[in-house]
Each structure stands twice: as structure tokens, then as C-alpha cells.
Amino acid sequence: MENLFWMHFILGPFFLVIAFLFKAFPPKSINYLYGYRTTRSMKSDVAWHAANKLSANLMVGVGFATCLAQGIFYTTDMAFEAYVGWSSGVLVVLLLATIPVVEAHLKKNFDEQGNPISK
């Protein structure tokens, strides 16, 4: 059980490392393997870079929030299964919440062809 604890406990820090890697090494061009890939983000290079920059910043926040949640849940007197469930749930919910945030940003700042909307 202790090995499972440590494997789970590194989830937040590991995700944070991945987020910083996305931030430090964003994808150079539109591709189907690496980066924030949605129909709207892949309309143009400008939209692609904007989506990947914002999603990387949000991922860093998700990583920190997951680490914080793990620390808080660890200090409570909950069963290991509940600890794993709640802290994993925080990661999944916050990660999924980044999608509508990035899509709203793209919809607000880019037209249907992915061209920036001039203000």
C-alpha cells in the first residue's frame, strides 16, 4: 500500500513538471501529436500558438492546485482510497475545466477561419 501512496503522491508534482515542459517547449507548428488540439485551435498558426500558450499557463495552475489539494487531503484523517479519489478528482475536474476556458478565449479573439479579430 505504501508504494501506491508514493505513486499517487507524485501525481501532482509530475503533472506540474509536464505543465512546465509544455510552457518551456510549446509545439512549433500545428500537429496531431503534441499540444492543445481542438478544431478551433488548429484553424491557424496564430490560434494554435495562442491556445497552447494559454493552456500551458492553465496547466501550471492545475498542477499547483493538485499539489495543494494533495497536501490538504493528506493532512485529513481520510481513508487512503478517499484521498486518492478526491485528489485525482481535483486533477481531472480542473484539467477538463481548462477546455472551455481556452475555447472561450479562442472564440472571443479569433474568427471562424482562425484569424485574429481586430478590436
Salt bridges, closest charged atoms under 4 A:
GLU103 OE1 - ARG40 NE 3.53
GLU112 OE2 - ARG40 NH1 3.85
